[in-house]
Amino acid sequence: MLAKTETATFLDDLFDKGLLIETGVDGLYGRSGLFEAIGDGFQAMVTRYGAADEPEVVRFPPAMARSVFEKSGYMKSFPQLAGTVHCFCGSPADHVSLLQTIEQQGDWTEGQKASEIVLTPAACYPLYPTAAKRGMLPEEGRLFDLMSYCFRHEPSQDPARQQFFRMREFVRMGTPDQVTAFRATWLERGQALIAELGLPFTVDVANDPFFGRTGKMLAVNQRDQRLKFELLIAIESEEKPTACLSFNYHQDHFGKTFGLSTQGDEVAHTACVGFGHERVILALLKHYGTNVSRWPASVRQSLGL
């Protein structure tokens, strides 16, 4: 193995130490047992911080119904990030043609057709129609605890910007007062959680990566209304810190889209707090180093390591 140079990137170091495993595709990596152990400890902390609220635990697969995805409007705002599942749906004769194309090193994907499944872009997306099927929200609203692998098509050598990553979310549904109070509470809790890990951070108003000219206006509107905050930690660079937690107020968007209503027969509002699973692990490895045995005892204790 060649000696590492001083210019080697953080990603190279993670590969060299075996914490992340190359697959040949930027942003698509395997994870080591130690990487997962750090993540398990972090998730236990998240559960501990949210336990008093007694959220309902729900786990969806990393794919969702295309019909729900289309109804959500995701393609209108983030077409550059979406991932669809395509399959071979041909006849035996089509299969013969497919084999010939493969043998001739042609583009065998031309015969693929979109299936009824798309890759989940955010852990909460499959939740809204599921909650709506239960009917009107109870007077106290509802709170859910979610975690899922998510996909966003943005290949990068920044290890904190992966194409497949895990997202933990708490999602609150109810009146505007209920969901904004929830978000305010988690703005404080999230900072306390990261402070317990001793990581330096900042919190700032943010916007989602809306696409196109209309997207620019949506981003400005989102920031002006302070609908999204992010907790930022330097991972790849100090100049451009990475969003590791996000605190989002969706207003009545998902309530209108999926027919969520309150006891007062008003359109329900929703909010969520999201934890970037891999990003927090990477922030710890960046800040304390890849030799976990040398991390501060207090941090290892918090993570159960």
N, C-alpha and C positions, 0 to 999 in steps of 0.2 A: 504494500500500500504506500502511495506517495505521501510524503510529509505534508501536513497542513501548512498553508501559508498564512501570514497575518491578515490577508484580505479574505480569507475563507468566511463564508456567510454563516449566519445562525442556522440556516437550514442544513448546510453541509455538516455542521457540528452535530445536529440532531441525527442525521444519517450515520455519521461516524460512530456515535455512541449507541446506535441501535434503537433510539427512542422513537424515531419515525422510520418507516421502511419504504424505500422507493418502489414505485410501480411502473415507471416509464411515462407517467402523465403528471404534469404539474398540478398540484392541488389535490391529488388522489394518493393517499398514503396509508400504509399499515401502521399499527401502533404496538409498542412493546408492552409487556406485562407491567413494567414500572410506570410507564405513561398512563396506563389504565388505572393503576393503583392510586396515583395522584388524583386522577379524575374521580374515582370512587370516593376518595376522601372529601373532595370539593363538593360533590353532590350530597354527601351526608351533611355537610355544613349548610347547604341550601335548604335541605329538608328540615334541619333543626331551626333555622331562622324563620321558616314559614309554618312550622307545626302548629303554633297557637291559633292560626286561622282555620285549621282543619279543612284544607282543600280536598276536593274529590279527585282522586288519582285516576288518570286516563292515559293509556299508551296506544298510539296509532303506529302503523308501519310507515316506512319512509316513502310511501307512494299513496296517492289519493285518487278518487274518481275524477276523470277528466271533466265530467259534467259539473261537478262542484268547483273545480279549478276555473272553468270558463265563467261560471256564475260569479265568482269572486272578483272578476275584473283584473286579475293579475297581469294578463297579457297586455292590457291597455297601458299599464304603468311600468312594467318590468320585463318586456319581451326578451331583453338581452340576457336575462338570468335564468329563464325557464328551461326545464328539461322534460322532454316527453319520452314515452316508452313506445318504440316501434317494433313490430313483429312481422315475421313471414306468414302470410295468410294465403299462399298460392296453392295451386293444384300440383299433382305429381309431375305434370309437364313443366310447370313453372320451376319445380325443384331441379329438373334436369338442366334447365337454362341457368339456374342459380349456380349449379356445380360447374358449368362451363365458364361462367363469369369468374368464379373464384379461381379456377385453374388458369385462366388467362390473366389473372391478377387485375380484373376489372373492378368496377364499383358495385359490389354485391348489395349495397344498402339501397340502391335505386328501387328494388322490389319490395322494400319494407313499407308497411302501412301503420299509421298511428293506431295504437290500441286505446282501450277505454281507461288507461292508467297514465298518470303523469307523476313525476317525482315531486315530493312535497317540498315547497320552497320555504315554509315556516311551520313550526310545530303546531301552531294554533289553527291553521286553515281547515283541517278536517273537522274541527270541533264545532264550528258554528252551526252547520246544518244538523249535526247530531243533537246539540242542545235545543235547537228550535223544534225538533220532533217531539220533545217532551212537553211542549205547550208553553203557556205563559210562565214567566219566571216567578218563583215565590217572592214574598214581600222583601225578604233579605237579599234577594238576588242569588247569584251562584258564583262559585270560585272553583277553578280547576287547576290541577297540577299536571303538566304535560312534559314529555321528553321524547325526542325523535331525532333520527338522522334527517338532515335536510340537504337539498341540492341547490346550488346556484352556479351557473356556467360563467365563471370568471377565473380561468386558469392563470396562476401566478406562482412565482417562486418565493413570494412572501409566505412563510409557513402559517401565518395567521389568517390567510385568505385562501381557505381550502374549498374545493368544489363540493365534497361531501363532508359534512360536519354535524355535530350534535348540538341541539338547542334545548335547553330546559326553560319552561315558561310557567308562570302563574297567570291565569286569565280570569279577569273579573267581569261579570255581566250584571247590569242593574241600572239604577237611575244615574244621571250625571253626577250627583253628589256622592253616591256610593263608589263609583269607579274612580273619580278624581281623588277621593280620600284614600283609596287603595293605592293609587300610584304615588301619592305623596308619602304614604307610609313606607313603601318600598324604596323610594328615593333615599330615605334615611337608612333603612335596613341594608340596602345594597352597599352603601358606603361603609357601614359598620362591618359588614362581612369582609369586604376587601381590606379594610383597615386591620382586622384581626389577622389577616395573612401578611401584614406588613408591606404591602405593595403600594408604591406611590401612584396616585391617580388624580385625575381632574374630572369634573362633571360639566358638560356643556350642552347647550341646545343643539339639535341636529336635525337632519332630514334624511329621508330614504332616497335611494339612487334612482329616482324617476327618470324615465327615458324620453328623449326628444324635446322639442320646443315647449310643448304643453307641460312636460315634466318639470321644466325649469320653473314655471309659474307655480306648480303644485309644491315644489320644494320650498320656494319662498314663502308660500302661504303656510306650510307646515311649520316653518321656523318662526314666522311672525306670530302664530297662535300658540307657540311653545307646546306643540303636541308631542314632541319627541325629545327626550334627553338621553345622553349616552355617558357612561362611565368609561373614561379613556385611560389606557395604560400603555406606556412605550414598550413595544416588542421589537418590531423591525427597525424603528428609528425613533429618536426623541422628537424630531421635527413633525412626524406624522404619527401620533399615538393611535393605538387600535381600540375600537369600541369593543369592550368585553361584556358590558351589561347595557341593556337599553330599557327605557321606561316610556311606554307608548300609550297615548290616549287616542282611540280610533273614532271618538265621538259616536255618531249613530250609523257609521258606514256599514258595519257588519250586521247591525240590527235591522237596517232597511233591506240589505241584500238578502238576508236569510230568514227574515220574518221573526226576529226575536222581540218579544214585548214584555213590559213590566206589568205588575198587578193593576196599575192605573191605566192599562191598555195604551200606554205610550210606547214608542219605539225605544228599545233598550239601547243603552250605550255600553261600550266595552273598552277595557284597558288591559295591558299586559306588561309584565316585566320579563325580560328575556336574558338568559345567561349563556354566553358563548362558551361551551364546555371546553373545547380544544384551546380556545384563546386564553382562558384563565390558566390552564395547565402550561401553555407556552409562556405566559407572562411570568409564572413562577420559575420556570427553567431559565428564562432570560435574566431575571433579576437575581436569583440565588445561585445559578450555575447548574450544570447537568449532573453534578455529583450530589445526589439527594441526601446522602448521609452527612454532608457538611451544612445542610440547611439549618437555620436556627431551630433550637429545640421547641420553641413555642409554635412555630409554623408546622413542624412535623407532628406535634401533639394535636393541633387543630385539625390536621388532615388524617390523623390516625395512622401515621407512617412509622 
